[in-house]
Amino acid sequence: MGVDRSSEVVESDRSKLNVRFGLLGVLPLLLLALALFFFSRFGTVGVFEAAFPPVEELTIERLSFRQGFIDVHVVNGGPEPVEIAQVTVDEALWQFEVKPTNLIDRLGTATVSIPYPWVEGEPHAITLISTSGVIFEAEAPVASLSPTPGSTFLLTFAILGFYVGVIPVFIGLIWFPFLRRLSSRWLYFFLAVTVGLLLFLGVDTVVEAIELSTAVAGAFQGIGLAFTGFLLAFLAVSVVDRWRENQGARSDVSSLLLAYAIAVGIGLHNFGEGLAIGAAYATGAIALGTFLVVGFAVHNTTEGLAIAAPIARGTASVRRLLPHLLLAGLIAGAPAIVGAWLGGFAFSPIWATFFLALGAGAIFQVTWQIARMMGDEPDGSLTTGLNAMGLVLGVLIMYGTGILLTS
């Protein structure tokens, strides 16, 4: 029996072509790696290092106070290692200890502990000086004993987050039976109100993320981090929406998925609000923290309406939808508790910026989904007079309640 040599030759040629194709894909990467190797070994870096001092950048993320000590939490976001040589408190040189070490590598973190008899309620200015003489400054407007993780403070911050996030959202969900009894025309009016609420919430979240990004160490690229978080959330919600369309989900199921997506976006926004409250209490600004709790509670009541409105279009019974409403309310409100814990115990501008950007991306995507869903119905267009009024009303409601947060 003869052997078909022609098929073996074809298969061999195909394998050779695949190898060549793979090499063409890898070759640019190999050349780039080779060029970078030669530059690092024989490039011009040594000349510039001899002519100019090193570029040092140290970001002071937060100050915390414990009995007899001031702790300065820093991260090195610059291109060079930074070694701390001296520390001053209120313009006086002071002893200090750095953990894990005085030399902080690029992207490294450290805690500078200063034994200092700080005074409750008084401001204190801290200056860190590197071995090359670069100065890094921070100021505590009000010195106050920082909360430490324990049952008392964990419960306290949990209660604050509960009042800010969970209770207002559930109060807003009480509007659901009212929405179910509305005519189609007025239901779309309240959906337009929801679009206005979410648009304002999305813009507000973007602004918060950008403001926080200025406190992110340079190497972590605060604006880039915020953009990445925004894009990830926007695309993730878009993928879920496309999957829902491809599956041909019933209208009730689609409305539920949309409500859950809204709850996730609102939850990430409430996480940022919890951060602000926790950080205010942790730095001793008790009056500001209490003011924020009251303001956010009023501000967030309308978020329950935003979750309930899309579900009100469906035909499922209230009893069947009740577990979903409760779960969506927890998803939207409970992150405020986590945010209060993080803001009170270990505030991080990096994670705060990222999660706020995630929230903004999710909020804008679900806002687009609601607007598109409404546009498919005769009475749903946002350009009709009643719905346009609803959109403006939603923005004005958020703006009006947001005035309570202006300090």
Residue, then its C-alpha position, 0 to 999 in steps of 0.5 A: m500500500g503506497v504512502d501519500r507523500s504529497s499530503e505530508v509535504v503540504e503539511s510540512d510546508r504549512s508548519k514552516l509557514n506557521v513558524r515564520f508567521g509566529l517569528l514575524g509577530v515576535l521579532p519586533l518585540l525581540l528587537l525592542a527588548l534588545a534596543l532597551f538593553f543596549f540603551s540601559r547598558f551603554g546609553t546616556v543615562g550616566v552622563f545626565e546622572a552626573a550633571f543633574p541631581p536625582v528626581e525625587e517624588l514622595t506622596i504623603e497619602r495621609l497623617s494619622f495620630r496615636q497616643g504620643f505619635i504622629d504617623v506619616h503614610v507615604v508612597n514613592g511615585g517618582p523614578e528614583p528611590v528616596e531616602i528620608a534624612q530628616v523630619t521636622v514638626d512645626e519647623a523643629l527637627w524631630q526624631f523619627e523611625v521609618k518602617p520598613t526602611n529609610l530608603i523607599d524604592r520606586l512604587g514603595t510605601a512606608t510609614v514615618s513614625i514621629p514620637y511627638p507630644w501633639v495637642e488635641g485640636e491644634p494644627h501641626a505641620i510635618t516636613l520630610i527632607s530627603t538626603s538630597g535636600v528635597i522637601f515634602e510637606a503635609e499639614a493636619p488642620v486638626a490633630s485628633l486621635s485616629p480611629t483604629p480597627g476594633s469593634t467600637f469603631l467598626l460598628t460606628f462607621a458601619i452605622l454611619g454608612f448604613y444611615v448614608g447608603v442603605i436607609p435612603v435607598f430603601i426609603g426611595l424604593i418605597w416609591f415602587p408601588f406608586l410607580r406600578r399604578l401610573s399610566s404609561r405616559w407618567l411612567y416614562f416621565f419618571l423614567a426621564v426623571t431617573v435619567g436626569l438623576l443618573l446623569f447628574l450622579g455620573v458627572d458628580t462621580v467623574v468630578e470626584a474621581i478627577e479631584l481624588s486623582t490629584a492625590v495619587a502618586g505620579a507613577f500611578q497616573g491618577i487621570g489614566l487610572a480614572f480613565t481605565g476604571f471608567l472604560l472597564a465599567f462602561l464596557a463591562v455593563s455594555v457586554v452584559d447588555r449585549w448578552r441580554e439582547n442576544q439571549g432574547a430575555r423577557s422584558d421583566v428579566s431585562s428590566l431586572l438586569l437594568a435595575y441591578a446595573i443601576a444599583v451597581g453604579i450607585g453602589l460604587h458612587n456611595f462607596g465614594e461618599g462613605l470614603a468622604i465621611g470616614a475620612a472626615y471623622a478620622t481627621g477629627a472633623i466631627a461637625l463636617g462628618t455629621f453634616l455630610v451624613v445628613g446631606f448624603a442621606v437626603h441626596n441619596t433617597t432619590e437613588g431608590l427611585a432610579i432603581a425602582a423605575p425600570i422595574a415598574r414597566g414589567t408585569a411581575s407581581v410585587r411579591r415576586l419582585l420584592p427579593h430583587l428590590l431588597l438585594a438591589g437596595l443592598i448593592a446600592g447602599a451597602p458600599a457606603i459602609v465599606g467606604a466609611w471603613l476604608g476612609g476611616f482606617a486606611f484611606s487610599p487615593i489610588w483605590a478611591t479614584f479607581f472605584l469612583a471611576l468604575g461607578a461613573g462608567a457604570i452609571f453613564q452606561v445604564t443611563w444610555q440603556i434607559a434612554r435607548m429603551m425609552g426611545d423605542e416606545p411612542d411615549g418614551s422619547l426624551t424630546t417630548g415635552l413631558n419627558a424633557m421636563g422630567l429630565v430637567l426635574g431629575v437634574l434639579i432634584m440632585y442639584g437641590t439636594g446637593i446644596l446640602l453638601t456644600s461646606 
